[in-house]
């Protein structure tokens, strides 16, 4: 792993709320690498994003996080469960003395944790609408050379079903013609 990759990982773990441009700039600064652009520029963000998306870097970050007690999977799940039971406390004071307090359910925080939990479990899907240049219809070209007749038939049937119901969300992900198997 390169020194820049190690520094980007260190900066990302040290300040999880930092933007990618901040992480990239700090990593370069710490290594004495001069960026040709401003510290918060797109160049640093792109460099950090590319580094953070590398499989080897992601694995290294996971390994480092597993060594930290508060970032182990069990600890994170425990915090997630606590967030699902979040409450807010309101204190009422008179003449500088707390006279009463009220505990209310913190629906906003609970929603945030529930949203995160469902994303982690894969229960949420995102719908993305694709179009060609300037909103024109999308032109799809498939290289079907080398597909046997059964796989090609299945692929075309799936495509026909999709075109017949354009408003339906497809949750299976992209179709790989080489991995199509008869049902």
LUMGU-979102 format. One record per atom (N, C-alpha, C): residue number from 1; chain; x, y, z. Coordinates in steps of 0.05 Angstrom, whole numbers, plus 5000, padded with zeros to 4 digits. Example, Ala and Ser with C-alpha at 12.3 -4.5 7.8 and 13.67 -1.06 7.14 Angstrom:
2
ATOM; loke; tipa; xx; yy; zz
ATOM; 1; A; 5264; 4886; 5156
ATOM; 1; A; 5246; 4910; 5156
ATOM; 1; A; 5264; 4934; 5156
ATOM; 2; A; 5257; 4955; 5142
ATOM; 2; A; 5273; 4979; 5143
ATOM; 2; A; 5258; 5001; 5157
***
This chain:
183
ATOM; loke; tipa; xx; yy; zz
ATOM; 1; A; 5017; 4977; 5000
ATOM; 1; A; 5000; 5000; 5000
ATOM; 1; A; 5018; 5025; 5000
ATOM; 2; A; 5011; 5044; 4984
ATOM; 2; A; 5028; 5068; 4981
ATOM; 2; A; 5024; 5086; 5006
ATOM; 3; A; 5044; 5104; 5011
ATOM; 3; A; 5042; 5122; 5033
ATOM; 3; A; 5017; 5140; 5031
ATOM; 4; A; 5010; 5148; 5006
ATOM; 4; A; 4987; 5166; 5003
ATOM; 4; A; 4961; 5150; 5010
ATOM; 5; A; 4959; 5125; 5002
ATOM; 5; A; 4936; 5109; 5009
ATOM; 5; A; 4934; 5106; 5039
ATOM; 6; A; 4956; 5100; 5053
ATOM; 6; A; 4956; 5097; 5082
ATOM; 6; A; 4947; 5123; 5095
ATOM; 7; A; 4956; 5146; 5085
ATOM; 7; A; 4949; 5172; 5097
ATOM; 7; A; 4920; 5178; 5092
ATOM; 8; A; 4909; 5172; 5069
ATOM; 8; A; 4881; 5176; 5063
ATOM; 8; A; 4864; 5160; 5082
ATOM; 9; A; 4872; 5135; 5086
ATOM; 9; A; 4857; 5117; 5105
ATOM; 9; A; 4858; 5129; 5133
ATOM; 10; A; 4882; 5137; 5142
ATOM; 10; A; 4885; 5149; 5169
ATOM; 10; A; 4867; 5174; 5172
ATOM; 11; A; 4867; 5191; 5152
ATOM; 11; A; 4851; 5216; 5153
ATOM; 11; A; 4821; 5209; 5153
ATOM; 12; A; 4813; 5190; 5137
ATOM; 12; A; 4785; 5183; 5136
ATOM; 12; A; 4775; 5171; 5162
ATOM; 13; A; 4792; 5155; 5176
ATOM; 13; A; 4784; 5143; 5201
ATOM; 13; A; 4785; 5164; 5223
ATOM; 14; A; 4805; 5182; 5222
ATOM; 14; A; 4808; 5202; 5243
ATOM; 14; A; 4784; 5222; 5243
ATOM; 15; A; 4774; 5229; 5219
ATOM; 15; A; 4752; 5248; 5217
ATOM; 15; A; 4732; 5238; 5197
ATOM; 16; A; 4714; 5220; 5206
ATOM; 16; A; 4694; 5208; 5187
ATOM; 16; A; 4675; 5228; 5175
ATOM; 17; A; 4672; 5252; 5187
ATOM; 17; A; 4654; 5272; 5177
ATOM; 17; A; 4667; 5290; 5156
ATOM; 18; A; 4693; 5286; 5151
ATOM; 18; A; 4707; 5303; 5132
ATOM; 18; A; 4699; 5297; 5104
ATOM; 19; A; 4699; 5317; 5087
ATOM; 19; A; 4693; 5313; 5059
ATOM; 19; A; 4717; 5300; 5045
ATOM; 20; A; 4712; 5288; 5022
ATOM; 20; A; 4734; 5275; 5008
ATOM; 20; A; 4756; 5295; 5000
ATOM; 21; A; 4748; 5320; 4994
ATOM; 21; A; 4769; 5340; 4987
ATOM; 21; A; 4786; 5346; 5011
ATOM; 22; A; 4773; 5348; 5035
ATOM; 22; A; 4789; 5353; 5059
ATOM; 22; A; 4808; 5330; 5065
ATOM; 23; A; 4798; 5305; 5062
ATOM; 23; A; 4814; 5282; 5067
ATOM; 23; A; 4838; 5281; 5048
ATOM; 24; A; 4833; 5286; 5023
ATOM; 24; A; 4854; 5286; 5002
ATOM; 24; A; 4875; 5308; 5008
ATOM; 25; A; 4865; 5332; 5015
ATOM; 25; A; 4883; 5354; 5020
ATOM; 25; A; 4901; 5349; 5045
ATOM; 26; A; 4888; 5339; 5066
ATOM; 26; A; 4903; 5333; 5091
ATOM; 26; A; 4924; 5311; 5086
ATOM; 27; A; 4916; 5291; 5071
ATOM; 27; A; 4935; 5269; 5066
ATOM; 27; A; 4959; 5279; 5050
ATOM; 28; A; 4954; 5295; 5030
ATOM; 28; A; 4975; 5305; 5013
ATOM; 28; A; 4993; 5324; 5029
ATOM; 29; A; 4981; 5341; 5046
ATOM; 29; A; 4996; 5360; 5063
ATOM; 29; A; 5013; 5345; 5083
ATOM; 30; A; 5002; 5324; 5095
ATOM; 30; A; 5018; 5308; 5115
ATOM; 30; A; 5042; 5295; 5102
ATOM; 31; A; 5039; 5287; 5077
ATOM; 31; A; 5061; 5274; 5063
ATOM; 31; A; 5080; 5294; 5049
ATOM; 32; A; 5072; 5320; 5050
ATOM; 32; A; 5088; 5340; 5037
ATOM; 32; A; 5084; 5341; 5007
ATOM; 33; A; 5063; 5328; 4997
ATOM; 33; A; 5056; 5328; 4968
ATOM; 33; A; 5041; 5353; 4963
ATOM; 34; A; 5051; 5368; 4944
ATOM; 34; A; 5038; 5394; 4938
ATOM; 34; A; 5017; 5389; 4916
ATOM; 35; A; 4993; 5398; 4922
ATOM; 35; A; 4972; 5397; 4903
ATOM; 35; A; 4974; 5422; 4885
ATOM; 36; A; 4970; 5419; 4859
ATOM; 36; A; 4971; 5441; 4841
ATOM; 36; A; 4947; 5460; 4844
ATOM; 37; A; 4926; 5449; 4855
ATOM; 37; A; 4901; 5465; 4859
ATOM; 37; A; 4897; 5472; 4888
ATOM; 38; A; 4876; 5487; 4893
ATOM; 38; A; 4870; 5495; 4921
ATOM; 38; A; 4865; 5470; 4938
ATOM; 39; A; 4871; 5471; 4964
ATOM; 39; A; 4867; 5448; 4982
ATOM; 39; A; 4840; 5435; 4982
ATOM; 40; A; 4819; 5451; 4978
ATOM; 40; A; 4792; 5440; 4978
ATOM; 40; A; 4781; 5436; 4950
ATOM; 41; A; 4799; 5432; 4931
ATOM; 41; A; 4791; 5430; 4903
ATOM; 41; A; 4781; 5402; 4896
ATOM; 42; A; 4769; 5400; 4873
ATOM; 42; A; 4759; 5375; 4862
ATOM; 42; A; 4781; 5355; 4858
ATOM; 43; A; 4806; 5364; 4852
ATOM; 43; A; 4828; 5347; 4848
ATOM; 43; A; 4833; 5329; 4873
ATOM; 44; A; 4833; 5341; 4896
ATOM; 44; A; 4837; 5326; 4921
ATOM; 44; A; 4814; 5308; 4926
ATOM; 45; A; 4790; 5317; 4921
ATOM; 45; A; 4766; 5300; 4925
ATOM; 45; A; 4767; 5276; 4907
ATOM; 46; A; 4774; 5280; 4881
ATOM; 46; A; 4776; 5258; 4862
ATOM; 46; A; 4797; 5238; 4870
ATOM; 47; A; 4820; 5248; 4879
ATOM; 47; A; 4842; 5231; 4887
ATOM; 47; A; 4834; 5214; 4911
ATOM; 48; A; 4822; 5227; 4931
ATOM; 48; A; 4813; 5212; 4955
ATOM; 48; A; 4791; 5192; 4948
ATOM; 49; A; 4772; 5200; 4931
ATOM; 49; A; 4750; 5182; 4923
ATOM; 49; A; 4762; 5157; 4909
ATOM; 50; A; 4780; 5161; 4891
ATOM; 50; A; 4792; 5138; 4876
ATOM; 50; A; 4807; 5120; 4896
ATOM; 51; A; 4821; 5132; 4914
ATOM; 51; A; 4836; 5115; 4933
ATOM; 51; A; 4817; 5100; 4951
ATOM; 52; A; 4797; 5114; 4962
ATOM; 52; A; 4778; 5101; 4981
ATOM; 52; A; 4761; 5080; 4967
ATOM; 53; A; 4758; 5081; 4941
ATOM; 53; A; 4742; 5060; 4927
ATOM; 53; A; 4758; 5036; 4918
ATOM; 54; A; 4784; 5037; 4922
ATOM; 54; A; 4801; 5013; 4915
ATOM; 54; A; 4795; 4990; 4934
ATOM; 55; A; 4791; 4966; 4924
ATOM; 55; A; 4785; 4943; 4941
ATOM; 55; A; 4806; 4939; 4963
ATOM; 56; A; 4831; 4942; 4956
ATOM; 56; A; 4852; 4938; 4977
ATOM; 56; A; 4850; 4958; 4999
ATOM; 57; A; 4844; 4983; 4992
ATOM; 57; A; 4841; 5004; 5012
ATOM; 57; A; 4816; 5000; 5029
ATOM; 58; A; 4794; 4992; 5017
ATOM; 58; A; 4770; 4986; 5032
ATOM; 58; A; 4774; 4963; 5052
ATOM; 59; A; 4788; 4943; 5043
ATOM; 59; A; 4794; 4920; 5060
ATOM; 59; A; 4812; 4929; 5084
ATOM; 60; A; 4832; 4945; 5078
ATOM; 60; A; 4850; 4955; 5099
ATOM; 60; A; 4835; 4972; 5119
ATOM; 61; A; 4816; 4989; 5110
ATOM; 61; A; 4800; 5005; 5128
ATOM; 61; A; 4783; 4987; 5146
ATOM; 62; A; 4771; 4966; 5134
ATOM; 62; A; 4755; 4947; 5150
ATOM; 62; A; 4772; 4933; 5171
ATOM; 63; A; 4796; 4925; 5163
ATOM; 63; A; 4814; 4912; 5182
ATOM; 63; A; 4821; 4931; 5205
ATOM; 64; A; 4827; 4956; 5199
ATOM; 64; A; 4834; 4975; 5220
ATOM; 64; A; 4810; 4981; 5238
ATOM; 65; A; 4787; 4983; 5226
ATOM; 65; A; 4763; 4989; 5242
ATOM; 65; A; 4756; 4966; 5261
ATOM; 66; A; 4761; 4941; 5252
ATOM; 66; A; 4756; 4918; 5269
ATOM; 66; A; 4774; 4917; 5293
ATOM; 67; A; 4797; 4930; 5291
ATOM; 67; A; 4816; 4930; 5314
ATOM; 67; A; 4808; 4951; 5334
ATOM; 68; A; 4791; 4970; 5327
ATOM; 68; A; 4782; 4991; 5345
ATOM; 68; A; 4757; 4981; 5359
ATOM; 69; A; 4757; 4980; 5386
ATOM; 69; A; 4734; 4969; 5401
ATOM; 69; A; 4707; 4982; 5394
ATOM; 70; A; 4706; 5008; 5390
ATOM; 70; A; 4681; 5022; 5385
ATOM; 70; A; 4672; 5018; 5356
ATOM; 71; A; 4689; 5008; 5339
ATOM; 71; A; 4682; 5005; 5311
ATOM; 71; A; 4679; 4976; 5302
ATOM; 72; A; 4681; 4958; 5321
ATOM; 72; A; 4676; 4930; 5314
ATOM; 72; A; 4647; 4926; 5307
ATOM; 73; A; 4641; 4906; 5291
ATOM; 73; A; 4613; 4902; 5282
ATOM; 73; A; 4594; 4900; 5305
ATOM; 74; A; 4601; 4885; 5326
ATOM; 74; A; 4583; 4882; 5349
ATOM; 74; A; 4577; 4909; 5362
ATOM; 75; A; 4597; 4925; 5365
ATOM; 75; A; 4593; 4951; 5378
ATOM; 75; A; 4576; 4969; 5360
ATOM; 76; A; 4580; 4968; 5334
ATOM; 76; A; 4564; 4985; 5316
ATOM; 76; A; 4535; 4976; 5317
ATOM; 77; A; 4530; 4950; 5317
ATOM; 77; A; 4503; 4940; 5318
ATOM; 77; A; 4489; 4948; 5345
ATOM; 78; A; 4505; 4947; 5366
ATOM; 78; A; 4494; 4955; 5392
ATOM; 78; A; 4485; 4985; 5391
ATOM; 79; A; 4502; 5002; 5380
ATOM; 79; A; 4495; 5030; 5378
ATOM; 79; A; 4471; 5035; 5360
ATOM; 80; A; 4469; 5018; 5339
ATOM; 80; A; 4447; 5020; 5321
ATOM; 80; A; 4421; 5014; 5336
ATOM; 81; A; 4422; 4993; 5352
ATOM; 81; A; 4398; 4985; 5368
ATOM; 81; A; 4392; 5007; 5388
ATOM; 82; A; 4412; 5019; 5401
ATOM; 82; A; 4406; 5041; 5420
ATOM; 82; A; 4393; 5065; 5406
ATOM; 83; A; 4402; 5071; 5381
ATOM; 83; A; 4390; 5093; 5366
ATOM; 83; A; 4361; 5088; 5360
ATOM; 84; A; 4353; 5063; 5357
ATOM; 84; A; 4325; 5057; 5351
ATOM; 84; A; 4307; 5062; 5375
ATOM; 85; A; 4319; 5065; 5399
ATOM; 85; A; 4304; 5071; 5423
ATOM; 85; A; 4309; 5099; 5433
ATOM; 86; A; 4318; 5117; 5416
ATOM; 86; A; 4326; 5144; 5424
ATOM; 86; A; 4303; 5160; 5436
ATOM; 87; A; 4310; 5175; 5457
ATOM; 87; A; 4291; 5193; 5470
ATOM; 87; A; 4305; 5220; 5473
ATOM; 88; A; 4289; 5241; 5476
ATOM; 88; A; 4299; 5268; 5482
ATOM; 88; A; 4289; 5276; 5509
ATOM; 89; A; 4305; 5290; 5524
ATOM; 89; A; 4298; 5299; 5551
ATOM; 89; A; 4296; 5329; 5551
ATOM; 90; A; 4274; 5339; 5561
ATOM; 90; A; 4270; 5368; 5564
ATOM; 90; A; 4271; 5375; 5593
ATOM; 91; A; 4287; 5394; 5600
ATOM; 91; A; 4289; 5403; 5628
ATOM; 91; A; 4275; 5430; 5632
ATOM; 92; A; 4260; 5432; 5653
ATOM; 92; A; 4246; 5457; 5659
ATOM; 92; A; 4258; 5469; 5685
ATOM; 93; A; 4267; 5494; 5683
ATOM; 93; A; 4280; 5507; 5705
ATOM; 93; A; 4266; 5532; 5713
ATOM; 94; A; 4269; 5538; 5738
ATOM; 94; A; 4258; 5563; 5749
ATOM; 94; A; 4278; 5574; 5769
ATOM; 95; A; 4286; 5599; 5765
ATOM; 95; A; 4306; 5612; 5782
ATOM; 95; A; 4332; 5596; 5783
ATOM; 96; A; 4340; 5585; 5761
ATOM; 96; A; 4365; 5571; 5759
ATOM; 96; A; 4365; 5543; 5770
ATOM; 97; A; 4342; 5533; 5779
ATOM; 97; A; 4340; 5506; 5790
ATOM; 97; A; 4322; 5489; 5771
ATOM; 98; A; 4331; 5465; 5766
ATOM; 98; A; 4315; 5446; 5749
ATOM; 98; A; 4292; 5437; 5767
ATOM; 99; A; 4268; 5443; 5757
ATOM; 99; A; 4244; 5436; 5773
ATOM; 99; A; 4230; 5411; 5763
ATOM; 100; A; 4234; 5406; 5737
ATOM; 100; A; 4220; 5383; 5725
ATOM; 100; A; 4234; 5375; 5699
ATOM; 101; A; 4230; 5350; 5691
ATOM; 101; A; 4240; 5342; 5665
ATOM; 101; A; 4220; 5323; 5652
ATOM; 102; A; 4221; 5323; 5625
ATOM; 102; A; 4203; 5306; 5610
ATOM; 102; A; 4219; 5290; 5590
ATOM; 103; A; 4213; 5264; 5588
ATOM; 103; A; 4226; 5247; 5568
ATOM; 103; A; 4206; 5242; 5546
ATOM; 104; A; 4214; 5249; 5521
ATOM; 104; A; 4197; 5244; 5498
ATOM; 104; A; 4212; 5226; 5478
ATOM; 105; A; 4196; 5212; 5463
ATOM; 105; A; 4208; 5195; 5441
ATOM; 105; A; 4220; 5214; 5421
ATOM; 106; A; 4245; 5209; 5413
ATOM; 106; A; 4259; 5225; 5393
ATOM; 106; A; 4254; 5212; 5365
ATOM; 107; A; 4232; 5218; 5353
ATOM; 107; A; 4224; 5206; 5328
ATOM; 107; A; 4244; 5211; 5305
ATOM; 108; A; 4255; 5235; 5305
ATOM; 108; A; 4274; 5243; 5283
ATOM; 108; A; 4299; 5225; 5285
ATOM; 109; A; 4310; 5222; 5308
ATOM; 109; A; 4333; 5205; 5312
ATOM; 109; A; 4327; 5176; 5306
ATOM; 110; A; 4304; 5167; 5316
ATOM; 110; A; 4296; 5139; 5311
ATOM; 110; A; 4293; 5134; 5281
ATOM; 111; A; 4281; 5153; 5267
ATOM; 111; A; 4278; 5150; 5238
ATOM; 111; A; 4305; 5148; 5225
ATOM; 112; A; 4324; 5165; 5233
ATOM; 112; A; 4351; 5164; 5221
ATOM; 112; A; 4364; 5136; 5225
ATOM; 113; A; 4362; 5126; 5249
ATOM; 113; A; 4373; 5099; 5254
ATOM; 113; A; 4358; 5077; 5239
ATOM; 114; A; 4332; 5080; 5237
ATOM; 114; A; 4316; 5060; 5222
ATOM; 114; A; 4323; 5061; 5193
ATOM; 115; A; 4327; 5085; 5182
ATOM; 115; A; 4335; 5088; 5154
ATOM; 115; A; 4362; 5075; 5149
ATOM; 116; A; 4381; 5080; 5167
ATOM; 116; A; 4407; 5067; 5165
ATOM; 116; A; 4405; 5037; 5167
ATOM; 117; A; 4389; 5027; 5185
ATOM; 117; A; 4387; 4998; 5189
ATOM; 117; A; 4375; 4985; 5164
ATOM; 118; A; 4354; 4997; 5153
ATOM; 118; A; 4342; 4985; 5129
ATOM; 118; A; 4361; 4986; 5105
ATOM; 119; A; 4377; 5007; 5103
ATOM; 119; A; 4397; 5008; 5082
ATOM; 119; A; 4418; 4986; 5085
ATOM; 120; A; 4427; 4982; 5110
ATOM; 120; A; 4447; 4962; 5115
ATOM; 120; A; 4436; 4934; 5109
ATOM; 121; A; 4411; 4930; 5114
ATOM; 121; A; 4399; 4903; 5109
ATOM; 121; A; 4392; 4900; 5080
ATOM; 122; A; 4394; 4921; 5064
ATOM; 122; A; 4387; 4919; 5036
ATOM; 122; A; 4357; 4920; 5030
ATOM; 123; A; 4342; 4930; 5049
ATOM; 123; A; 4313; 4932; 5046
ATOM; 123; A; 4304; 4956; 5030
ATOM; 124; A; 4322; 4975; 5026
ATOM; 124; A; 4315; 4998; 5010
ATOM; 124; A; 4328; 4996; 4983
ATOM; 125; A; 4313; 5005; 4963
ATOM; 125; A; 4324; 5005; 4936
ATOM; 125; A; 4322; 5034; 4926
ATOM; 126; A; 4339; 5041; 4907
ATOM; 126; A; 4338; 5067; 4895
ATOM; 126; A; 4329; 5064; 4867
ATOM; 127; A; 4311; 5081; 4858
ATOM; 127; A; 4302; 5081; 4831
ATOM; 127; A; 4318; 5102; 4816
ATOM; 128; A; 4330; 5095; 4794
ATOM; 128; A; 4346; 5113; 4778
ATOM; 128; A; 4334; 5113; 4750
ATOM; 129; A; 4329; 5137; 4740
ATOM; 129; A; 4318; 5139; 4713
ATOM; 129; A; 4342; 5147; 4695
ATOM; 130; A; 4345; 5132; 4674
ATOM; 130; A; 4367; 5137; 4655
ATOM; 130; A; 4356; 5148; 4629
ATOM; 131; A; 4371; 5166; 4617
ATOM; 131; A; 4363; 5176; 4591
ATOM; 131; A; 4389; 5183; 4576
ATOM; 132; A; 4387; 5186; 4550
ATOM; 132; A; 4410; 5192; 4534
ATOM; 132; A; 4417; 5222; 4536
ATOM; 133; A; 4434; 5231; 4519
ATOM; 133; A; 4443; 5258; 4519
ATOM; 133; A; 4419; 5278; 4515
ATOM; 134; A; 4418; 5298; 4532
ATOM; 134; A; 4398; 5319; 4531
ATOM; 134; A; 4369; 5307; 4533
ATOM; 135; A; 4366; 5286; 4549
ATOM; 135; A; 4340; 5275; 4554
ATOM; 135; A; 4330; 5256; 4531
ATOM; 136; A; 4346; 5252; 4511
ATOM; 136; A; 4337; 5234; 4489
ATOM; 136; A; 4335; 5205; 4499
ATOM; 137; A; 4321; 5188; 4485
ATOM; 137; A; 4319; 5160; 4494
ATOM; 137; A; 4347; 5148; 4495
ATOM; 138; A; 4350; 5129; 4514
ATOM; 138; A; 4375; 5116; 4518
ATOM; 138; A; 4379; 5095; 4496
ATOM; 139; A; 4402; 5096; 4483
ATOM; 139; A; 4409; 5077; 4462
ATOM; 139; A; 4426; 5054; 4474
ATOM; 140; A; 4415; 5030; 4475
ATOM; 140; A; 4429; 5008; 4487
ATOM; 140; A; 4439; 4989; 4465
ATOM; 141; A; 4464; 4983; 4466
ATOM; 141; A; 4476; 4964; 4446
ATOM; 141; A; 4487; 4940; 4462
ATOM; 142; A; 4479; 4917; 4454
ATOM; 142; A; 4488; 4892; 4467
ATOM; 142; A; 4505; 4876; 4448
ATOM; 143; A; 4527; 4866; 4457
ATOM; 143; A; 4544; 4847; 4442
ATOM; 143; A; 4535; 4819; 4450
ATOM; 144; A; 4519; 4806; 4433
ATOM; 144; A; 4508; 4780; 4439
ATOM; 144; A; 4524; 4757; 4426
ATOM; 145; A; 4546; 4764; 4415
ATOM; 145; A; 4563; 4744; 4402
ATOM; 145; A; 4573; 4724; 4423
ATOM; 146; A; 4570; 4699; 4417
ATOM; 146; A; 4580; 4678; 4435
ATOM; 146; A; 4559; 4668; 4454
ATOM; 147; A; 4535; 4680; 4454
ATOM; 147; A; 4514; 4670; 4472
ATOM; 147; A; 4500; 4646; 4459
ATOM; 148; A; 4494; 4626; 4474
ATOM; 148; A; 4479; 4604; 4462
ATOM; 148; A; 4450; 4612; 4460
ATOM; 149; A; 4435; 4596; 4446
ATOM; 149; A; 4407; 4603; 4439
ATOM; 149; A; 4389; 4605; 4464
ATOM; 150; A; 4393; 4588; 4484
ATOM; 150; A; 4376; 4589; 4508
ATOM; 150; A; 4381; 4614; 4524
ATOM; 151; A; 4407; 4621; 4528
ATOM; 151; A; 4413; 4645; 4543
ATOM; 151; A; 4403; 4670; 4529
ATOM; 152; A; 4405; 4671; 4503
ATOM; 152; A; 4395; 4693; 4487
ATOM; 152; A; 4365; 4696; 4490
ATOM; 153; A; 4351; 4673; 4489
ATOM; 153; A; 4322; 4673; 4492
ATOM; 153; A; 4313; 4684; 4519
ATOM; 154; A; 4327; 4675; 4540
ATOM; 154; A; 4320; 4685; 4567
ATOM; 154; A; 4326; 4715; 4570
ATOM; 155; A; 4348; 4724; 4559
ATOM; 155; A; 4355; 4752; 4560
ATOM; 155; A; 4334; 4769; 4545
ATOM; 156; A; 4325; 4760; 4522
ATOM; 156; A; 4305; 4775; 4507
ATOM; 156; A; 4278; 4775; 4521
ATOM; 157; A; 4271; 4752; 4534
ATOM; 157; A; 4245; 4751; 4549
ATOM; 157; A; 4246; 4771; 4572
ATOM; 158; A; 4268; 4772; 4586
ATOM; 158; A; 4271; 4791; 4608
ATOM; 158; A; 4269; 4820; 4598
ATOM; 159; A; 4281; 4825; 4576
ATOM; 159; A; 4280; 4852; 4564
ATOM; 159; A; 4252; 4859; 4556
ATOM; 160; A; 4237; 4840; 4544
ATOM; 160; A; 4209; 4845; 4536
ATOM; 160; A; 4192; 4851; 4561
ATOM; 161; A; 4196; 4836; 4583
ATOM; 161; A; 4181; 4840; 4608
ATOM; 161; A; 4187; 4868; 4618
ATOM; 162; A; 4212; 4876; 4618
ATOM; 162; A; 4220; 4902; 4628
ATOM; 162; A; 4207; 4924; 4611
ATOM; 163; A; 4207; 4921; 4585
ATOM; 163; A; 4196; 4942; 4568
ATOM; 163; A; 4166; 4943; 4570
ATOM; 164; A; 4153; 4921; 4577
ATOM; 164; A; 4124; 4920; 4580
ATOM; 164; A; 4115; 4934; 4605
ATOM; 165; A; 4132; 4935; 4626
ATOM; 165; A; 4125; 4948; 4651
ATOM; 165; A; 4147; 4968; 4658
ATOM; 166; A; 4148; 4991; 4644
ATOM; 166; A; 4170; 5010; 4649
ATOM; 166; A; 4170; 5023; 4676
ATOM; 167; A; 4147; 5024; 4690
ATOM; 167; A; 4146; 5037; 4716
ATOM; 167; A; 4154; 5019; 4739
ATOM; 168; A; 4157; 4993; 4734
ATOM; 168; A; 4164; 4974; 4755
ATOM; 168; A; 4193; 4976; 4761
ATOM; 169; A; 4200; 4975; 4787
ATOM; 169; A; 4228; 4977; 4796
ATOM; 169; A; 4241; 4950; 4792
ATOM; 170; A; 4264; 4950; 4780
ATOM; 170; A; 4279; 4925; 4777
ATOM; 170; A; 4300; 4925; 4799
ATOM; 171; A; 4299; 4904; 4816
ATOM; 171; A; 4316; 4903; 4839
ATOM; 171; A; 4340; 4884; 4836
ATOM; 172; A; 4340; 4869; 4814
ATOM; 172; A; 4361; 4849; 4811
ATOM; 172; A; 4388; 4860; 4802
ATOM; 173; A; 4389; 4884; 4794
ATOM; 173; A; 4414; 4895; 4785
ATOM; 173; A; 4418; 4890; 4755
ATOM; 174; A; 4442; 4897; 4745
ATOM; 174; A; 4447; 4894; 4716
ATOM; 174; A; 4448; 4865; 4708
ATOM; 175; A; 4440; 4860; 4684
ATOM; 175; A; 4440; 4833; 4673
ATOM; 175; A; 4467; 4828; 4660
ATOM; 176; A; 4480; 4806; 4667
ATOM; 176; A; 4505; 4798; 4654
ATOM; 176; A; 4498; 4775; 4635
ATOM; 177; A; 4498; 4780; 4608
ATOM; 177; A; 4490; 4760; 4590
ATOM; 177; A; 4505; 4734; 4592
ATOM; 178; A; 4530; 4735; 4602
ATOM; 178; A; 4546; 4711; 4605
ATOM; 178; A; 4537; 4694; 4629
ATOM; 179; A; 4522; 4706; 4648
ATOM; 179; A; 4513; 4691; 4672
ATOM; 179; A; 4483; 4685; 4672
ATOM; 180; A; 4470; 4687; 4649
ATOM; 180; A; 4442; 4681; 4648
ATOM; 180; A; 4438; 4651; 4648
ATOM; 181; A; 4421; 4641; 4665
ATOM; 181; A; 4416; 4612; 4666
ATOM; 181; A; 4387; 4607; 4663
ATOM; 182; A; 4380; 4584; 4651
ATOM; 182; A; 4351; 4578; 4647
ATOM; 182; A; 4337; 4575; 4674
ATOM; 183; A; 4312; 4585; 4677
ATOM; 183; A; 4297; 4582; 4702
ATOM; 183; A; 4280; 4558; 4701
***
